[in-house]
Amino acid sequence: MTVEAGVAWKRHAFALTLFVVLTLALFSHRWLTVDPFSVYSMPDVDTDGTLWFIWLKTHSNHLFDGIGLTGTMSYPFGFDLSPFPFDNLIDDLRAAVVKLAGGDWRTLVFVINASALLAYPLTAYTMYLLCWHLTRDQLASVLGAIVFGFAGYFLMLSRGSMANNHFWLVPLVYLFFLRYLESGRISQLVLSCLLTGLQFRINPYWSFYGWLFTPVLMLAQPWPWRQLLRRFSLYALLSGVCLFLLNIQFIQQQWYLITNPVMAGLVRPAGDLLGAIFPQGALLMPGIRSKLYPFSAPMDVGAFLGYSLLTLITLGCLGRRYWRSSYWTPFMVCFVLAVALSSYVPALLPLNQIYFFFFDMFRGVSRVVQLAAFFGGLLIALMVAARPERGRWAYVAAAAFVALYLLEVYPGSPTLKQKTDLGQVARIYESLARDKQVSAIASYPMTYYNLSWGTAPLYEVVGQVIHRKPIAGAKDLRLFQRDGMARPLLGEIDNPLTIDNLARHGINRIVIYNRVLEQAPRINAQLSADPRLAFLGRHSLPERECGVSLLCRSLDISVYEIKTAVRLPPGLLDPAGR
């Protein structure tokens, strides 16, 4: 090994070790203070939906096959929690790991926890590679990497959803893109486009948002307009080809949505534009319950970039030496655009409306705040590299900035208090998990969304991962195919005719959520006196033992058997015949 290679190895090892240590320290509550095989993050459509969807992939034999999964999205495996089962490469890989490890819920929770935490050092390291390419300065590269790899919005996503396991691709996309701009080598552009296509395969949101700013960097190059037009055309062509080749399944899924009348009712509506951006109009506000300031802002903590970061960037704009860098101006333009796009700016509403018209399912424009942190990290790296003369105090100042920055954005992690313990959930559903006679479960209150999107209550989704029994209701595709208006065919539980209706559909278990259903005591008394039913027991966890779990109200159930339920033919409940 040459001396230069040895120095490079030590430099990379130091950076990666630092990022791992920061991750372990910031998220000690995810691996040290709780059981990582049982406890994961706050209940949310993204977190519980991801957990449920990975479980569904694991047990349905439809890995890497979203369209093949649609027939079982609602029945027998439960609800159409996602608007549509877009193939997420990371989720498929996680499901494959869970399947190889046996498929139990404890393995599932651990895999989600581990993959969510691995995203942070990996993202910081790829950002370090990009900053090193730009600056050839260790301190500058480390600081820029920390700004992006541990940004406030990113920390908020630590809850374990599918939205944080691919930010490591953004710096690599830009690394090869910048290499192409500097060298003109087509191979570098191809790599950049392939990585963009790969990121789209994981999450179309971030692939689009990451691509959105690359034309700005290309337009900033001092090329003749003919060369600029030629290279931009080549970039557009290669981007399209790579996106198409790596995401043919996405096109198939879009066509399926358009042509399948059943799935048409399952797609989430676009919602309103203003609900997708931060209405405050500025990001200069502290995070939720910030320890640094005596007041808190009534806004999503994901919008908070940190006063320390914004202050340094503002000071950088006042220094002439920073503007001498060829990348300072385009990075600053991209930073300002990202801040503007993620906030309420009336002048940009027509542009956002056009985007919504074509991409109504990808409407979280506020997420661009993470790209603001990305360009903010690049600007910080350029600022530090522009001052190569530094003594001991420079490193003290850098450490103080990191401490202040992390202290500002760290309250963005919702996993500090809002945890979900599947061990508690498993205790409640143990009897259903052992019950081999269950054909399907009707739970009440039964959520039925008519023609709106069919997200199930999170407690039912998590419960189903534990007891692994089909849940009837919501948008059961069998019923939806018979009734285009999606009327609640199964009926309300306080209607005496509902029991016979459930029995005719082969449903032989009823679950009452006693703390959620209105007038639960009266309904339980009515069901216990019904000769068509048999009471199988009540299972509950006292609310004082739930801690801060937002699922606590659902951890009190009464279970009934429908003795007159029709036996369904073998194979109807499970296409695999299990």
GICOR-V697721 format. One record per backbone hydrogen bond with DSSP energy under -1.0 kcal/mol. CO is the residue of the C=O (numbers start at 0). NH is the residue of the N-H. Records with the same first field share a line. If there is no record, write none. Layout:
CO->NH + NH
//
This chain:
1->5
2->6
3->7
4->8
5->9
6->10
7->11
8->12
9->13
10->14
11->15
12->16
13->17
14->18
15->19
16->20
17->21
18->22
19->23
20->24
21->25
22->26
24->27
26->29
27->31 + 32
34->37 + 38
37->421
39->419
43->47
44->48
45->49
46->50
47->51
48->52
49->53
50->54
51->55
52->56
53->57
54->58
61->64
66->69
68->71
69->72
78->80
83->85
87->91
88->92
89->93
90->94
91->95
92->96
93->97
94->98
95->99
96->100
97->102
98->101
103->107
104->108
105->109
106->110
107->111
108->112
109->113
110->114
111->115
112->116
113->117
116->119
117->121
118->122
119->123
120->124
121->125
122->126
123->127
124->128
125->129
126->130
127->131
128->132
129->133
130->134
131->135
136->140
137->141
138->142
139->143
140->144
141->145
142->146
143->147
144->148
145->149
147->150
150->154
151->155
152->156
154->157
156->159
165->168
166->169
168->172
169->173
170->174
171->175
172->176
173->177
174->178
175->179
176->180
177->181
178->182
179->183
184->188
185->189
186->190
187->191
188->192
189->193
190->194
191->195
192->196
193->197
194->198
195->199
196->200
198->202
200->88
202->206
203->207
204->208
205->209
206->210
207->211
210->213
212->216
213->217
214->218
215->219
217->220
220->222
223->227
224->228
225->229
226->230
227->231
228->232
229->233
230->234
231->235
232->236
233->237
234->238
235->239
236->240
237->241
238->242
239->243
240->244
241->245
246->250
247->251
248->252
249->253
250->254
251->255
252->256
253->257
254->258
255->259
259->263
262->265
272->275
275->365
277->280 + 343
282->284
286->289
296->298
299->302
300->303
305->309
306->310
307->311
308->312
309->313
310->314
311->315
312->316
315->318
321->324
326->330
327->331
328->332
329->333
330->334
331->335
332->336
333->337
334->338
335->339
336->340
337->341
339->342
341->277
344->347
345->348
347->351
348->352
349->353
350->354
351->355
352->356
353->357
354->358
358->361
362->364
363->366
364->367
365->368
366->369
367->371
368->372
369->373
370->374
371->375
372->376
373->377
374->378
375->379
376->380
377->381
378->382
379->383
380->384
381->385
383->386
391->395
392->396
393->397
394->398
395->399
396->400
397->401
398->402
399->403
400->404
401->405
402->406
403->407
404->408
405->409
408->411
409->412
412->415
413->417
416->418
419->39
420->424
421->425
422->426
423->427
424->428
428->432
429->433
439->508
440->471
441->510
443->512
448->451
452->454
456->460
457->461
458->462
459->463
460->464
461->465
462->466
463->467
469->440
475->479
476->480
478->482
482->485
486->488
491->494
494->497
496->500
497->501
498->502
499->503
500->504
501->506
502->505 + 565
507->561
508->441
509->559
510->443
511->513 + 557
512->515 + 516
516->519
518->522
519->523
520->524
521->525
522->526
523->527
524->528
526->529
529->532
531->562
533->560
536->558
538->556
541->544
542->545
545->548
548->551
550->553
551->554
553->555
554->540
555->513
556->538
557->511
558->535
559->509
560->533
561->564
568->571
573->576
//
